[in-house]
Amino acid sequence: MISYAPLWRTMEKQGATSYTLIYKGEIASATYKRLKDGESVSSNTFDALCKLLNCTLSDIAEYIPDEPGE
């Protein structure tokens, strides 16, 4: 599964808020909700987040393998 925990840590370090993403980064509020809910988002969203936060993809998301049997 993909975890967005790095995004929340990056935002906290930079003092970014949901307002920063939605209004300054032009991330749709529905996309922000998908991020908060841990749902999938497009690679365009990753691109926009990296540009806005001046970071790399690993600062936004990480892959966590599923547990066996899931």
N, C-alpha and C positions, 0 to 999 in steps of 0.2 A: 504494500500500500504506500501511497505517497502521503507524507506528513508535511504540513505547513508550519510546524513549530519553529523552524529557523526564521521564517518570515516574521513571526511575532517577536522573536528575540531581536532581529535586525531592526524592526520598527521601534522597539523600546530603546535600543542603543542610540538610535538617531532622533528620538523624540517625535517620530511620525505617528499619526493617528489615523483613524478611519477617514476623517476629513481630508487628510493629506492624500490618501489613496483615491478617494472618490472625486474630490473637487480639483486637486492640483494634478493628480495623475490620471484623471479621467477614466478611472476604473468604475465600471457600472456598479451600482449598489447591489444588483442581483449577483454580480460576480464576486463582490466582497462577501456577500452572504454565503456563496458557494465555498469560498476560502475558509470562512469561519466554521462551516459545517464539514470541512474536510472532503468536499466533493471535487470532481475533476474540473479543471479550467483549461483554456486553450494555451498553446505556446505563445500566442500573441499577448496574453495576459502576463506570462512570465517575462516576455521581452519588455513590456511596459513597466512592470515592477522593477526589473533590473535597471532600467534607465532612470526611473523616478528615484530609486533608493541608491543609485550608483553602487551596485553590488553585483555579485555573480549569482548564478542559478543555485549554487550550494548554500547561499545565504537566504534562500527563499523556500526551498523544498528539499526533502531527503526521502530516499527510498528505504522503507522498512519491510523486510521480507515477512510474508505471512507465516504464522505458526503452522507446523505440520498438522494436517487434518482440517484446516480451515478452508 
